[in-house]
Amino acid sequence: MSEASLPPCSTDLSKRHQPERRHGVIGFSRQKLRFGETTVAPPQRRRKSQSPDRMSTMTRSNWFLGRFLAAGAAFLALLGSGEALGQDVYRLGDDDEWTLEAAPAPGTPAAQLARARTLLAEGRSDRALNMVNRWMQRHPHSPLAPEAYLIRGESLVGVGDEYEALYDFEFLVRKYPDSEVFSLALEQEFRIAVKYAEGMRRKMFGLRIIDATDEAEELLIRIQERLPGSGLAEQAGLQLAALYFRDRRMGLAADAYAIFIDRYPRSTEVPFARRRLIYSNIATFKGPQFDIVGLLEAKAELEQLALRRPAEAERIGGGALIQRIEESESVKMLTTAKWYFNEGDPIAAEYTIRKLVQRFPQSAACIRALREIGPILQQLPEATLASAPDYAMLRSTLAESSPATMESTP
């Protein structure tokens, strides 16, 4: 699935990027997650008087030396400010106690971000949001920008603007894929996606009135693409399949559960996913006039389950489910035979009934077929009729073996 465009952002991180609205609506498409378009400020043309090519040798040396010292000072300030993430560093000691090993120096940008993180942990999301916004205005080009975006997104979630927070999380994930907070941003997106998948609506005009199922679906797919094989991707795959199952999109649910079982064969959720796969395949059958592939796949899964995990197959009623599937198969075959007969092909109709009697002799559809085969036999050629089984004898044999079934079958 192709990546959608980045959230709008200028080179000045102090400006709050806003989504571009097309036709007055911000939304996700089924194939793309639209958080707006990228707007990058054009590079500023350097004045001729500032070009190093026009400077004297001494001036050029001073210019490069000044740039080098500025970069070195910024690097040393970053190292002296604690951690690059602007957080306190704790280490687990031999006594199983956490001890503070390093902390950002007071008054540094890292310390200010750490304070915003503290406010967020204390539940004061509004103050944390204001503080990180001011921080981004003062430090638009700081290497701590990924952490700032993460804190601002979490603060927006805390004040109830989780959809706005997705802009920050998406920008962080796409702009800083090598950042240490990359996976943390995806975890935040996962939490929002789960809420949307479970029915929480998106805000519009301050009211939660917009269905966010498509957003949840897109986010869960993207998490699996961005962290393949991880525990978070495993949870996202299971949540996506559950979303399809709740929405009664059984074909997609069956595919999602099958993909989950194939990708995570050692997961503890595989038995649950296998049961859901069977139920989803059975639910795809809409009647004898429609395709029966889902039932055949469910039957194959049940037979494998009975061989590998007989106790689990017995617990979910595997034998009864297989019997129900076979009844549906027999009804499908009888419906197909009637269709052949109505289309003027009695040979194909008789051949389908013959297979029905051979495969499902104890089914109710078989009994109905033996009762209704008379008009079909009257139109058969002599050669075909001579090779056909004795349907009268089969009908009498079934009547003797199960008279109650013969009487109860219409």
Contacts in CASP RR format, 6 or more apart in sequence:
PFRMAT RR
TARGET T0000
AUTHOR 0000-0000-0000
METHOD contacts of the structure
MODEL  1
MSEASLPPCSTDLSKRHQPERRHGVIGFSRQKLRFGETTVAPPQRRRKSQ
SPDRMSTMTRSNWFLGRFLAAGAAFLALLGSGEALGQDVYRLGDDDEWTL
EAAPAPGTPAAQLARARTLLAEGRSDRALNMVNRWMQRHPHSPLAPEAYL
IRGESLVGVGDEYEALYDFEFLVRKYPDSEVFSLALEQEFRIAVKYAEGM
RRKMFGLRIIDATDEAEELLIRIQERLPGSGLAEQAGLQLAALYFRDRRM
GLAADAYAIFIDRYPRSTEVPFARRRLIYSNIATFKGPQFDIVGLLEAKA
ELEQLALRRPAEAERIGGGALIQRIEESESVKMLTTAKWYFNEGDPIAAE
YTIRKLVQRFPQSAACIRALREIGPILQQLPEATLASAPDYAMLRSTLAE
SSPATMESTP
1 31 0 8 1.000
1 221 0 8 1.000
1 222 0 8 1.000
1 225 0 8 1.000
2 31 0 8 1.000
2 32 0 8 1.000
3 174 0 8 1.000
4 32 0 8 1.000
4 33 0 8 1.000
4 34 0 8 1.000
4 35 0 8 1.000
5 32 0 8 1.000
5 34 0 8 1.000
5 35 0 8 1.000
5 36 0 8 1.000
5 37 0 8 1.000
5 38 0 8 1.000
6 35 0 8 1.000
6 36 0 8 1.000
6 37 0 8 1.000
6 38 0 8 1.000
6 170 0 8 1.000
6 171 0 8 1.000
6 174 0 8 1.000
6 175 0 8 1.000
7 17 0 8 1.000
7 19 0 8 1.000
7 35 0 8 1.000
7 36 0 8 1.000
7 38 0 8 1.000
7 167 0 8 1.000
7 168 0 8 1.000
7 170 0 8 1.000
7 171 0 8 1.000
8 17 0 8 1.000
8 18 0 8 1.000
8 19 0 8 1.000
8 20 0 8 1.000
8 36 0 8 1.000
8 37 0 8 1.000
8 38 0 8 1.000
8 39 0 8 1.000
9 17 0 8 1.000
9 38 0 8 1.000
9 39 0 8 1.000
9 40 0 8 1.000
9 171 0 8 1.000
9 175 0 8 1.000
10 17 0 8 1.000
10 39 0 8 1.000
10 40 0 8 1.000
10 41 0 8 1.000
11 40 0 8 1.000
11 41 0 8 1.000
12 41 0 8 1.000
12 140 0 8 1.000
13 136 0 8 1.000
13 140 0 8 1.000
13 141 0 8 1.000
13 145 0 8 1.000
13 148 0 8 1.000
14 136 0 8 1.000
14 137 0 8 1.000
14 138 0 8 1.000
14 140 0 8 1.000
16 133 0 8 1.000
17 167 0 8 1.000
17 171 0 8 1.000
19 26 0 8 1.000
19 35 0 8 1.000
19 36 0 8 1.000
19 167 0 8 1.000
20 26 0 8 1.000
20 36 0 8 1.000
20 37 0 8 1.000
22 34 0 8 1.000
26 34 0 8 1.000
26 35 0 8 1.000
26 36 0 8 1.000
27 34 0 8 1.000
27 214 0 8 1.000
27 215 0 8 1.000
28 34 0 8 1.000
28 214 0 8 1.000
28 215 0 8 1.000
28 218 0 8 1.000
29 214 0 8 1.000
30 214 0 8 1.000
30 217 0 8 1.000
30 218 0 8 1.000
32 218 0 8 1.000
33 170 0 8 1.000
33 215 0 8 1.000
33 218 0 8 1.000
33 219 0 8 1.000
33 222 0 8 1.000
35 166 0 8 1.000
35 167 0 8 1.000
35 170 0 8 1.000
35 171 0 8 1.000
48 54 0 8 1.000
52 60 0 8 1.000
52 63 0 8 1.000
52 64 0 8 1.000
55 63 0 8 1.000
77 108 0 8 1.000
78 84 0 8 1.000
78 110 0 8 1.000
78 143 0 8 1.000
78 144 0 8 1.000
80 104 0 8 1.000
80 105 0 8 1.000
80 108 0 8 1.000
81 104 0 8 1.000
81 105 0 8 1.000
81 108 0 8 1.000
81 109 0 8 1.000
81 110 0 8 1.000
81 111 0 8 1.000
82 89 0 8 1.000
82 102 0 8 1.000
82 103 0 8 1.000
82 104 0 8 1.000
82 105 0 8 1.000
82 110 0 8 1.000
83 89 0 8 1.000
83 102 0 8 1.000
83 104 0 8 1.000
83 110 0 8 1.000
84 110 0 8 1.000
84 143 0 8 1.000
84 144 0 8 1.000
84 147 0 8 1.000
84 180 0 8 1.000
85 113 0 8 1.000
85 144 0 8 1.000
85 147 0 8 1.000
85 180 0 8 1.000
85 181 0 8 1.000
86 104 0 8 1.000
86 110 0 8 1.000
86 111 0 8 1.000
86 113 0 8 1.000
86 114 0 8 1.000
86 117 0 8 1.000
86 144 0 8 1.000
86 147 0 8 1.000
87 104 0 8 1.000
87 113 0 8 1.000
87 114 0 8 1.000
87 117 0 8 1.000
87 147 0 8 1.000
88 100 0 8 1.000
88 102 0 8 1.000
88 103 0 8 1.000
88 104 0 8 1.000
88 114 0 8 1.000
89 100 0 8 1.000
89 101 0 8 1.000
89 102 0 8 1.000
89 103 0 8 1.000
90 98 0 8 1.000
90 99 0 8 1.000
90 100 0 8 1.000
90 101 0 8 1.000
91 98 0 8 1.000
91 99 0 8 1.000
91 101 0 8 1.000
92 98 0 8 1.000
93 99 0 8 1.000
103 111 0 8 1.000
103 114 0 8 1.000
104 110 0 8 1.000
104 111 0 8 1.000
104 113 0 8 1.000
104 114 0 8 1.000
105 111 0 8 1.000
109 135 0 8 1.000
109 138 0 8 1.000
109 139 0 8 1.000
109 142 0 8 1.000
109 144 0 8 1.000
110 144 0 8 1.000
112 131 0 8 1.000
112 135 0 8 1.000
113 132 0 8 1.000
113 135 0 8 1.000
113 144 0 8 1.000
113 147 0 8 1.000
113 148 0 8 1.000
113 151 0 8 1.000
115 131 0 8 1.000
116 128 0 8 1.000
116 131 0 8 1.000
116 132 0 8 1.000
116 135 0 8 1.000
116 151 0 8 1.000
116 155 0 8 1.000
117 128 0 8 1.000
117 151 0 8 1.000
119 125 0 8 1.000
119 127 0 8 1.000
119 128 0 8 1.000
119 131 0 8 1.000
120 128 0 8 1.000
120 151 0 8 1.000
120 154 0 8 1.000
120 155 0 8 1.000
120 158 0 8 1.000
123 158 0 8 1.000
125 154 0 8 1.000
125 155 0 8 1.000
125 156 0 8 1.000
125 157 0 8 1.000
125 158 0 8 1.000
125 159 0 8 1.000
126 155 0 8 1.000
126 159 0 8 1.000
128 151 0 8 1.000
128 154 0 8 1.000
128 155 0 8 1.000
129 152 0 8 1.000
129 155 0 8 1.000
129 156 0 8 1.000
129 159 0 8 1.000
132 148 0 8 1.000
132 151 0 8 1.000
132 152 0 8 1.000
132 155 0 8 1.000
133 152 0 8 1.000
135 148 0 8 1.000
136 145 0 8 1.000
136 148 0 8 1.000
136 152 0 8 1.000
139 145 0 8 1.000
139 148 0 8 1.000
142 148 0 8 1.000
145 176 0 8 1.000
146 172 0 8 1.000
146 175 0 8 1.000
146 176 0 8 1.000
146 179 0 8 1.000
146 180 0 8 1.000
146 181 0 8 1.000
146 182 0 8 1.000
147 181 0 8 1.000
149 168 0 8 1.000
149 169 0 8 1.000
149 171 0 8 1.000
149 172 0 8 1.000
149 176 0 8 1.000
149 185 0 8 1.000
150 168 0 8 1.000
150 169 0 8 1.000
150 172 0 8 1.000
150 181 0 8 1.000
150 184 0 8 1.000
150 185 0 8 1.000
150 188 0 8 1.000
152 165 0 8 1.000
152 168 0 8 1.000
153 164 0 8 1.000
153 165 0 8 1.000
153 168 0 8 1.000
153 169 0 8 1.000
153 188 0 8 1.000
154 165 0 8 1.000
154 188 0 8 1.000
155 165 0 8 1.000
156 162 0 8 1.000
156 164 0 8 1.000
156 165 0 8 1.000
156 168 0 8 1.000
157 165 0 8 1.000
157 188 0 8 1.000
157 191 0 8 1.000
157 192 0 8 1.000
160 203 0 8 1.000
161 203 0 8 1.000
162 192 0 8 1.000
162 195 0 8 1.000
163 192 0 8 1.000
163 202 0 8 1.000
163 203 0 8 1.000
163 212 0 8 1.000
163 215 0 8 1.000
165 188 0 8 1.000
165 192 0 8 1.000
166 189 0 8 1.000
166 192 0 8 1.000
166 215 0 8 1.000
166 219 0 8 1.000
169 185 0 8 1.000
169 186 0 8 1.000
169 188 0 8 1.000
169 189 0 8 1.000
170 189 0 8 1.000
172 179 0 8 1.000
172 181 0 8 1.000
172 182 0 8 1.000
172 185 0 8 1.000
173 182 0 8 1.000
173 185 0 8 1.000
173 186 0 8 1.000
173 189 0 8 1.000
173 226 0 8 1.000
176 182 0 8 1.000
183 227 0 8 1.000
183 230 0 8 1.000
183 232 0 8 1.000
186 223 0 8 1.000
186 226 0 8 1.000
186 227 0 8 1.000
186 232 0 8 1.000
187 232 0 8 1.000
189 219 0 8 1.000
189 222 0 8 1.000
189 223 0 8 1.000
190 219 0 8 1.000
190 220 0 8 1.000
190 223 0 8 1.000
190 232 0 8 1.000
190 235 0 8 1.000
190 236 0 8 1.000
190 239 0 8 1.000
192 219 0 8 1.000
193 215 0 8 1.000
193 216 0 8 1.000
193 219 0 8 1.000
193 220 0 8 1.000
193 223 0 8 1.000
193 236 0 8 1.000
193 239 0 8 1.000
194 216 0 8 1.000
194 239 0 8 1.000
195 216 0 8 1.000
196 202 0 8 1.000
196 212 0 8 1.000
196 213 0 8 1.000
196 215 0 8 1.000
196 216 0 8 1.000
196 219 0 8 1.000
197 213 0 8 1.000
197 216 0 8 1.000
197 217 0 8 1.000
197 220 0 8 1.000
197 239 0 8 1.000
197 240 0 8 1.000
197 242 0 8 1.000
197 243 0 8 1.000
197 246 0 8 1.000
199 212 0 8 1.000
199 213 0 8 1.000
200 208 0 8 1.000
200 212 0 8 1.000
201 208 0 8 1.000
201 209 0 8 1.000
201 210 0 8 1.000
201 211 0 8 1.000
201 212 0 8 1.000
202 208 0 8 1.000
202 210 0 8 1.000
202 211 0 8 1.000
202 212 0 8 1.000
202 215 0 8 1.000
203 209 0 8 1.000
203 210 0 8 1.000
204 210 0 8 1.000
213 243 0 8 1.000
213 247 0 8 1.000
216 243 0 8 1.000
217 240 0 8 1.000
217 243 0 8 1.000
220 236 0 8 1.000
220 237 0 8 1.000
220 239 0 8 1.000
220 240 0 8 1.000
220 243 0 8 1.000
221 236 0 8 1.000
221 240 0 8 1.000
223 232 0 8 1.000
223 233 0 8 1.000
223 236 0 8 1.000
224 233 0 8 1.000
224 236 0 8 1.000
224 237 0 8 1.000
224 240 0 8 1.000
227 233 0 8 1.000
229 263 0 8 1.000
229 264 0 8 1.000
234 260 0 8 1.000
234 263 0 8 1.000
234 264 0 8 1.000
234 267 0 8 1.000
234 269 0 8 1.000
237 256 0 8 1.000
237 259 0 8 1.000
237 260 0 8 1.000
238 260 0 8 1.000
238 269 0 8 1.000
238 273 0 8 1.000
240 256 0 8 1.000
241 253 0 8 1.000
241 256 0 8 1.000
241 257 0 8 1.000
241 260 0 8 1.000
241 273 0 8 1.000
241 276 0 8 1.000
242 276 0 8 1.000
244 250 0 8 1.000
244 251 0 8 1.000
244 252 0 8 1.000
244 253 0 8 1.000
244 256 0 8 1.000
245 253 0 8 1.000
245 276 0 8 1.000
245 280 0 8 1.000
248 283 0 8 1.000
250 280 0 8 1.000
250 281 0 8 1.000
250 283 0 8 1.000
250 284 0 8 1.000
251 280 0 8 1.000
251 284 0 8 1.000
253 276 0 8 1.000
253 280 0 8 1.000
254 277 0 8 1.000
254 280 0 8 1.000
254 281 0 8 1.000
254 284 0 8 1.000
254 294 0 8 1.000
254 297 0 8 1.000
257 273 0 8 1.000
257 274 0 8 1.000
257 276 0 8 1.000
257 277 0 8 1.000
257 280 0 8 1.000
258 277 0 8 1.000
260 267 0 8 1.000
260 269 0 8 1.000
260 270 0 8 1.000
260 273 0 8 1.000
261 270 0 8 1.000
261 273 0 8 1.000
261 274 0 8 1.000
261 277 0 8 1.000
264 270 0 8 1.000
267 273 0 8 1.000
271 309 0 8 1.000
271 312 0 8 1.000
274 301 0 8 1.000
274 305 0 8 1.000
275 316 0 8 1.000
277 298 0 8 1.000
277 301 0 8 1.000
278 298 0 8 1.000
278 301 0 8 1.000
278 302 0 8 1.000
278 305 0 8 1.000
278 316 0 8 1.000
278 321 0 8 1.000
279 298 0 8 1.000
281 294 0 8 1.000
281 295 0 8 1.000
281 297 0 8 1.000
281 298 0 8 1.000
281 301 0 8 1.000
282 294 0 8 1.000
282 295 0 8 1.000
282 298 0 8 1.000
282 321 0 8 1.000
282 325 0 8 1.000
284 293 0 8 1.000
284 294 0 8 1.000
284 295 0 8 1.000
285 291 0 8 1.000
285 292 0 8 1.000
285 294 0 8 1.000
285 295 0 8 1.000
285 328 0 8 1.000
287 328 0 8 1.000
287 332 0 8 1.000
288 328 0 8 1.000
288 331 0 8 1.000
288 332 0 8 1.000
288 334 0 8 1.000
288 335 0 8 1.000
289 335 0 8 1.000
292 328 0 8 1.000
292 329 0 8 1.000
292 332 0 8 1.000
295 325 0 8 1.000
295 328 0 8 1.000
295 329 0 8 1.000
296 329 0 8 1.000
298 321 0 8 1.000
298 325 0 8 1.000
299 322 0 8 1.000
299 325 0 8 1.000
299 326 0 8 1.000
302 313 0 8 1.000
302 318 0 8 1.000
302 319 0 8 1.000
302 321 0 8 1.000
302 322 0 8 1.000
302 325 0 8 1.000
303 322 0 8 1.000
305 312 0 8 1.000
305 313 0 8 1.000
305 318 0 8 1.000
306 313 0 8 1.000
306 318 0 8 1.000
306 319 0 8 1.000
313 319 0 8 1.000
326 360 0 8 1.000
326 363 0 8 1.000
327 360 0 8 1.000
327 363 0 8 1.000
327 364 0 8 1.000
327 365 0 8 1.000
329 359 0 8 1.000
329 360 0 8 1.000
330 356 0 8 1.000
330 359 0 8 1.000
330 360 0 8 1.000
330 363 0 8 1.000
330 364 0 8 1.000
330 365 0 8 1.000
330 366 0 8 1.000
331 365 0 8 1.000
333 352 0 8 1.000
333 353 0 8 1.000
333 355 0 8 1.000
333 356 0 8 1.000
333 359 0 8 1.000
333 360 0 8 1.000
333 365 0 8 1.000
334 352 0 8 1.000
334 353 0 8 1.000
334 356 0 8 1.000
334 365 0 8 1.000
334 368 0 8 1.000
334 369 0 8 1.000
336 352 0 8 1.000
337 348 0 8 1.000
337 349 0 8 1.000
337 350 0 8 1.000
337 352 0 8 1.000
337 353 0 8 1.000
337 356 0 8 1.000
337 369 0 8 1.000
337 376 0 8 1.000
338 349 0 8 1.000
338 372 0 8 1.000
340 346 0 8 1.000
340 348 0 8 1.000
340 349 0 8 1.000
340 352 0 8 1.000
341 349 0 8 1.000
341 375 0 8 1.000
341 376 0 8 1.000
346 376 0 8 1.000
346 379 0 8 1.000
346 380 0 8 1.000
347 380 0 8 1.000
347 381 0 8 1.000
347 384 0 8 1.000
349 376 0 8 1.000
350 373 0 8 1.000
350 376 0 8 1.000
350 377 0 8 1.000
350 380 0 8 1.000
350 384 0 8 1.000
350 388 0 8 1.000
353 369 0 8 1.000
353 373 0 8 1.000
353 376 0 8 1.000
354 388 0 8 1.000
354 389 0 8 1.000
356 363 0 8 1.000
356 365 0 8 1.000
356 366 0 8 1.000
356 369 0 8 1.000
357 366 0 8 1.000
357 369 0 8 1.000
357 370 0 8 1.000
357 389 0 8 1.000
357 391 0 8 1.000
357 394 0 8 1.000
360 366 0 8 1.000
361 398 0 8 1.000
362 402 0 8 1.000
362 405 0 8 1.000
364 405 0 8 1.000
364 409 0 8 1.000
366 398 0 8 1.000
367 398 0 8 1.000
367 405 0 8 1.000
367 406 0 8 1.000
367 409 0 8 1.000
368 409 0 8 1.000
368 410 0 8 1.000
370 391 0 8 1.000
370 394 0 8 1.000
370 395 0 8 1.000
370 398 0 8 1.000
371 395 0 8 1.000
371 409 0 8 1.000
373 391 0 8 1.000
374 391 0 8 1.000
377 385 0 8 1.000
377 388 0 8 1.000
377 391 0 8 1.000
380 388 0 8 1.000
398 405 0 8 1.000
398 406 0 8 1.000
399 406 0 8 1.000
END
